[in-house]
């Protein structure tokens, strides 16, 4: 197909594309392991009814060929001959040509393919399409197609998710709804009970609990080895500590009524950093919190040394199961707790929240857009939800009394398939069946209920990717680290903000605010 060379050059020159949420939307899958890197892209040719609209393919019609670019999610790519893919193609009357791009390099690989003129029918992202692609006329608007061929998409995707992928009412992607993207604080309730303490509800109460964890030997080994709170390198997985004052330390944008501002330059960030500084001074935070790798951090928690930490809702039971396995004699009890309220702060608590997980963007020259919408509509149907979570009936699950009964060992083999093809949000019936343990499901449900009441919207979701952060990430980490370690005064934060704004930050804020006012402000 002939293409405009100038368009190729423009697309190749893009330094950012589409995926502003890729690196940060860490909570959607619940699998926080580091993605494996492939050397190159690899290509391969229901619960009980509730008024579901049928999406049966037309019998006898030729399968629609659909070429998709998707992340391999850091997992081994599926073979074209995979039985579940064959079932999916039959159910949707499609011939799927899946191009798996390595998760750790997805943005770069996608950019290179577009620059060379290699466009799919549809590609996966974690946000809306880049504004340059929209201006070039490469993106298909989906409003009419969804109205005609997407009854289940309309039924199961909430308005907040549609809003995140729409520009001036034009739907530019199909969103996977996310209702648990924000993290929660986990705490060893068995330590609280042993010391006669209540769940903390304020920042001061949290400090008191952490001091008790430090001083009163809650693990009972007679050694002062407890780590009251732990987080990971570069101030990550401390979201809910920052969230006690309604701020976030990673790329999160909020509209404050006047402009769109990144949260790590918000004034309340000083309060959060001052609190962490106190934690350091009083030795109630892991001494290696700025350098802990994922594996080291996890090992500390699993060994029973850590009293509290922040992580995704989806692993509420997994943390308990890990401790049950590593220290079975201690009768551990891991619970999610609401984010305590910071002193003097009134406003939303917790960590950033996104209404979408993955997104699927259609190219304007897609060969069969109607068939593609029908394909996603089937995946979103109750039948499709059951299938992408549990596979084919009779393999890893069977139906008894109208409910799925899962083989917990066989279901592990579906991890790759589910990660790639699942487009729906949380299906409670399926999640309960997969755990097959009332106690496990109770912990997971409790974490989700806490998360559902917390968090603040990240306006970056659905916005064009920023062309540059003007070194904000590096400057913030350097300034914040010095403050929490006592190497710089707390007010030095103001100097960092002033310097960043002067070197391009004000321009970035203006660009983001102008876009918000033109496309999203109501």
N, C-alpha and C positions, 0 to 999 in steps of 0.2 A: 504494500500500500504506500503510495507517495505521501510524504509528509513535508511540512514546511521546515526547512533547515534552520531558519531563524528561531522557530519555536524550540528546536532541539538545543540550540545554543543558550537560549534564555532558561530553559529548564535545567541544563547542565550547570549553569551559573548559580543556581539556587544553593544557598548554604544551609538552609533548613527546609524541611518539608513535612507538612502533614502531621508529624508525630510528636508534638510538644508534650503529649501526655504519656508517651511510651515508657520513658525511663522512670516515671514517677508514680504511675497508677499501679502501685505494687500490690494492692490488696485484693484485686478482683478474683484471681485464680485460687488464692489460698495456698499456692505452691510457690514458696519464696526462694527456691533453690536457684543457684547461678545457672544461666542458660549455657548449654554447650554450643560451641562454635563450629559450624560446618565449613568445609573448605570451599564449597560452591553451592549455588542453588540446586535443589534436587527436584526433578519434575516427574510426574507420574500421570500417564494418561488418565398405652397411656393410662395415667391415673383416671379415675372414674369421670365420666362425661360431665361437662359443665357448660352446655350450650355452645360447644365448639363448632366453628364453621368448617365444613369439610374442604380439603384442598387436594382432592384426588386428581392425578394427571389424566389427560385425555387418552383413552385407550386407543391403541393402534397408531398414534402419532409418532413421528420420528423423535428420538431423544434429542433434546437441545444441548448443543456443545457449549460448555461454560469454562472459560479459562480464568483461574483465580490465583492471585498472589497472596500468600498468607505467611505469617510467622510460623516457624517450626516449633515455637514455644520452648526451645531448648531441648526438644525430645527427638528421638529417632523418627524420621519421616515414615509415613505409612505407605505401603506398597499399593499400587493400583489394584492388585488382586485381593486386597483385604476384603474379607466377607462383609464387613459392615459398610464399606464404601459401595460395594456392589448392591447391597440392600438399599442404601440411600439413593443410589442412581435409579434403581427400579421404582422406588416409592415416589420419586420426584420427576421421573421420566427425563433424566439428564445424563449427559456424558461429561463427567467432571475431569478437567485437566488442571490438577493442583500443582502449583509451583511453590515449593517450600523454601523460603529464604531464612537464613540463620538468624535466630532471635537477637543475638548480641550485635549483629551487624545489619539489622533489618532496615533501618533508616538509610544507611549508606547504600545498601544493595538496591533498595527501591529507587533511590535517586539515580543511580547509575543506569538502571533499566529504563527509566523514563527518559533520561538524557540521550540514550541510544535509540530512542523511538520504539522501545519494547513496552507496549501497553497491554494490560489484560482486559478482560471484560469487567472485572471487579477486583478491588484489592482491599485487604484488611488494614485498618489503622487503629488508633486509640483516640482519635479526635476527628474533626471535620477535615475537608480537603484544603490544601494550601491555596491562598488567595491567587497566586500566579496561575495555578491550574484552572481556577474558576474564570479568571480574566481571559485566559487563552481559549475558553470554550470547550475544555476537555471533560467537564463534569456534567453528568446527567441529573437533572432535577427529577425527583421521585414522587411528587405529590399525587399526580394523576394515576400513576402506575400503582401506588399503594392503595389509593381509593378503590381502584378496580380489581386488583389482584392480591391484596394483602389484608384480608379480614382478620387473620390471627395476629399479624403484626400490629394492627390497630387495637386489637383486644388486649394484648399482653404487654405492650410497651407503653409506659406512662408518659404523660405530656412532658415532664421534666427532661426525659431522655430525648424526645423529639426536639425540644427547644435547644438542646445542646448541639444538635447537628443541623440546625436550620439557620438560614440567613434571610432576614426580612420575610419570614414565612415560607421560604423555599427549602424543602427538605433535600439535603445534599448527601445523606448517608442513611443506612439502616443501623440503628444503635443496638448494642446488647445492653439491656438495662442492668444497672448495678445498684444493689441496695445495701451493700456491706463493704464499701471501699475504705471507710475510715477505720483506724486502729483503735484498740482499747487498752487499758492498763490491766495486766494480769497480776495477781497477788497470791501469795501462799496463805490461804485462809487458816490452814492448820497452824501456822506461826502466829497469826492473830489470836486464834482461840487459845493456844498454849500460854500466850502472854496476857490474856484477858483484854484484848484490844478490839475496838470496833473498826469497821471500814471507814477510812478517812473521807471527809466530804469537803475539806478546805485545804489550801496549801500548807497552812500551819499544822493542821492535824496530820497531814501526810508526813511532814518533817518529824513530828513526834513519833509516828509509827516507825519511820526509818531509823530514828535514834534508838528505839527499843530493839529493832532487829539487829542493830550494831552492838548493843551492850548486853543483851539478856540471853544470849546463846539459844535462840529458838530451834536450832537444829540439834541441840542436845549433845554435841560431841565434846564439850568442854574446851573448845578452842575458839578464839576470836576470829573465825574465818568467814563469817557471814558477809555477803555483799547485799546491802539493803536494796539498792536499785542499780540496774545495769542498762547500758545502751551500747551502740556500736560506733565504729569509726566515722569520722566526719559529722558527728552529732546526729547520726541517723538512728531511727527507732527510739527516739525520745519524744516523739510527736505529741504525746499527751501531757508531757511536762510543759512544753511550749504552749500547748492547748489550754492550760489552766488560765492563760491570759488571752486566749483567742487568736494566737498567731501560729505560724508554721515555719519550720526552718528549711523547707524545700520549695521548689518552684510552685508557688500558689499565688493566684491573683484574686483580689477582692475589690469590689466597687464600694467605695466609702461614702457615696452620695455626691462626690465631686469628681473623682478620678479613679481609674483602675490602678491599684498600687500593689506591688509585690509585698507579701507579708513579712519577709525578713528585713524590710526597712521600716516597718510599722513602729511607732513609739512604744507600744506594749512589749516589743521584743526586749527592751531593756529590763523590764520586770522579770521576764522569763530567764534571761541571762543572769540577772542578779540572784535568782533563786538557785540556779545550777551552781553558781559560784559559792553560795552558802552550802550546798550539798558537798562540794569539793572540800571546802574548809572544814566541815564537820565530819568528813570521811563517811558519808552515807551513800556515796555513789562509787561504782567500780573505779578503781584507780587507773584502769586502762580503757576508760570509756571513749577516749578519742582515737584509740588504735585497735580496738577489738575487731577482729575479722568475724565473718559470719560463723565459721566453724568454732572459733574460740569462744565466742559469745554463747552459742548454743550449748557447748560442752559445759560451761559454767552453770547454766540453768539446769541442764539435765543431771548434773552431779549433785544438785540439791543445795548449792551455795547461795543462790539468788532469791531474794524475797519478793521482788516485783520488777516488772519490765513491761514495755509496750510492744504489741504485735497485732497481727490481723485477726479479725473475728473468726475467720474460717478455721483457725487452728486451736480453737478453745479446747477441744477434746484432745488433740494431738499432744499438746504440752502435758496434759494430765497422763496420757498413755505413756509418754516418754519417761516421766518421773516414776510411774508405776513400775516400769521395766528396769530402770537404773537403780532406784533405791526402794525396793518393794517393802522393806520393813518399816518405813517411816510413816505410812498412812497419810500420804500427802493429799492436799486438797487445793487445787488451783482454780481460782475463780476470776471472772472478769468483774471489774468495778467501774462505776461511773467516774469520769474525770473530775477530780476535786476542783473547787473554784478558787482561783487565785485571789489573794488579798486585794481588795479595792477594785476588783474587776466585775463589771456587769456586761454580759453578752454571751454569745454562743461559746460552748466549750468543746473540747475534743480535738479532732484532727480534720484535715480537709476531706471533703466528700465530693464525689463525682457521680452524676446520675448515669454515666455510661462506663462500660468496660471496653470491649472491642467495638469497632465500627466497620462498616462495609460500604465502600464508595464505588459507584458505577461510573465507568468511562462513557462518554457520550456516544462513541461509535461501537458500543457493545452490540454484538450480533443479535442477541435474543433477550432484550431487557424484560419483556413480560415473563419469560420463562425463569429468569433470574429472580424476579420478585416472587414468583410462585414457589421457587426452590426455598428461599428464605422464609416464606410464609409457612411452608410445611415444617421446616425446622422449628419454627416458633409455635406450632400447634401442640396440643397436649400429646398427641401421638409422637411428634417429633421431639418434644422435650424428654419424654420417657426413653426414646430410642437413643438420643445423643448422650444421655446420662448413664443408661444401663445396657445399651446394646440391644440385640435381638432377643425377644422373649424365648426362653428355653436354654439360652447360653449361660449368662451370668445371673439371670433372675427368672422367677416364675410368678404368676399371679395367683394369689389365694385370697378369697373373700373380697375381691375387688382391689387388693393392695399388692404392690410388688414385694416379693421376698427375695433378698439378694444373697448370693454366694459371695461372701466378703473376700475370698481369695481370688476367685475368677474375675471379680470386678476390677482388680488392680491392673489387669491386662488391657483395660479400656482407657487408661490414663491419657495416652497420646490422642486417641480418637476423640475423646470428650473435650480435651483442651483445645483442639483445632476446630471441631464442628459445633460445639455448643454455642448457641446464640441467645439463649434465654437467661433470665436472672435466677434467683433462688426458687427451686421447686421443693417446698417443705416436705411433701409426701416422699419424694425421692431421697432427699437428704436423710430423713429419718430411717428409710429403708436401708440405705447404704451403710449407716452406722450400726444398725441392728443391735442397739444397746440403749435402753431408755435413759440411763445415767449419762451416757455420752451425748445423746441428743439434747438432754436438759441443759448441759453446759454450753453446747453450741447455741441453743435457742436463747439462753440468758445473755450470751455475749452479743448476739444480734439485736436483741431488744435494747440493750444499752447503746449499741452503736446507732440504732435507728433514731434515738432521741438526742444524739449529739452531732457535732460537726458543722462545718461551714462550707458553702459552695465554692469550688475553685473555678473562677470565671475563665481560666485559661482553657478549659475544656470546650472545644468547638471553635475557639479563636484561631486565626492563622498563627503559625509558629513564628516566634520572634526571630528576627534575623540575627540578633546578637543580644547577649545579656550584659554587654559592656563590662565583663569581668566580675559581675556581681557574685557569682557562686564562690569564686576564689577569694574575693575581698571579704565577703561575709564570714567565711570559715576562718580566715586569718584573724579578723577583728574579734569574732565571737570567742575563738579559742583563747586568745590573750585575756579577754575579760573574765571568762570562767576560771582560768588558771591563776587569776590574780596578778597577771603581768601587765595589765592596763586598767585604768579606772573605768567604771561603768559608763561614765559620760563620754568616753572615747568613741562610743557607738555613734554619737551624733556627728563626729568628725568623719567617720566612715561613710555615713549616709550622705553627707554634704559632698564629699569627694566623688562618690559614685554618681550622684545626680549631675555634678558638673562635667564629668567625663563622658556623658551620653545617656545617663539614666533618665534625665528629664525628658529627653527626646523619646526614649522608649515608652515612658509613661504617657506622654502625649499621643503617640501612635496607638497605643492600646486603648486609651480613653476615647480617641476619635472613632476607632472601629466600634467600640462598645456603644457609643452614643448613636452611631449610624445604623447599627445592625441588631442591637440587643435591648437597649434601654426602652422601657415601656412608659 
